[in-house]
C-alpha cells in the first residue's frame, strides 16, 4: 500500500480512515512514515478545502477575467499546498475545481 492508496482518506480523521480502509491505525501510520508523512494531514486540509469551495463559487459566478485569473491562481496555489501536506500526493477525497493551466 502506498500514499496514493491513502490519498482518498486524507481529508477525514485517521480513526475514520482506519474504518474505511479496514486496517489498524498502526498500519496506516507505518505506511505514512515509510513515505515520510509524519503528520496526518486532515486538520491542515480542512481549511484549505473550505477555501476551495468559496473559490469554486467565485469561479462559477464571475464573468470578470481578472477575478477568474486571480481565482485560478489561488486554486493552483492551494492545490500545491495540499499536495505538499500529503507527502507529494494530491488528495482525491477533496473536490478541487478545474482551472485553466494557461491562465497565468
N, C-alpha and C positions, 0 to 999 in steps of 0.2 A: 504494500500500500504506500502511496506517495502523497505529497501535499496536494496534488491535483485531485486525488480522491477525496481529500478532506475539504476542498475549496467550496463545496456546496453547503457546508455546515459552519463555516467560519462566522456567519452572521448570527448564530444562536449560541446559547451558553454551552460550555463543554458538557455539562450534565445532560442537556437535551441532545447534544450531538452524539453522546455515547448510546442513547436510546435509538436514535435514527440509524446509526452505523452498526448497532448491535455489537459493540465491543467495549471494553473497560476504559475508564479514564486513563489508567496507567498505560495502556497500549497506545491510546491517542497521543498522550504526552511523549511517549518514546518515539513515535513517528515524527512528531513535531521537532523534537530535539535532534533527531537524525538529520533533519533538513535545516537545522539551526534556527528554528522558530521557537523561541523560549517563552513567549507570552501568547496566550490565546487571544486572537485579535478582535473578538466580538465587541468588547466595550469601546475600542477605538473606532470600529466600523459603524457603530450605531449613529453617531452624529453626522458622519460622512454620508450615510445612506439617507438620513433625513434631508441633508443639504441637496443631495441628488434629486429627491422628489420635488423640492422647490425649484430647482433649476429646470427640471423636466417641464413643469407647469409654465415656467417662463419661456421656454423654447416653443411650447405649443401655442402660447397666446400672443407671442410677439411677431410683428412683421418688420420691425426695425433691424436692419442689417448690423448695426453697431451692437445692439443688445444681443443679437444672435451670435455674433462673433465672440463677444466677451463671455457669454454663457458657455459656448462651446469650449473656449479655452479653460474655463473653470471646471467643466466636466472632465476634460482631459487631465487637469491637474489632480482632481480628486481621485480619478481612476488610477493614476500613477501612485498616489499616496496609498490607496487601498492595496495595490499590488505590492508595494514596499512593506506594508504592515503584515501582509500574508506570506512573507518569505519569497516574494517574486512570482506568486501565483495570483491570477485575477480571481477574486471570489465570485462564484457563479450563483450564489443564493441571493444576490442583491441585484435589483434591476438597475442597469446603467443605461442612461439614454444614449441613443446612437447620435454621433456627431460627425460632421464632415471633417475629414482629416486635413483637407487643404484650405480650411477657412481660418488661417492664421493672420 
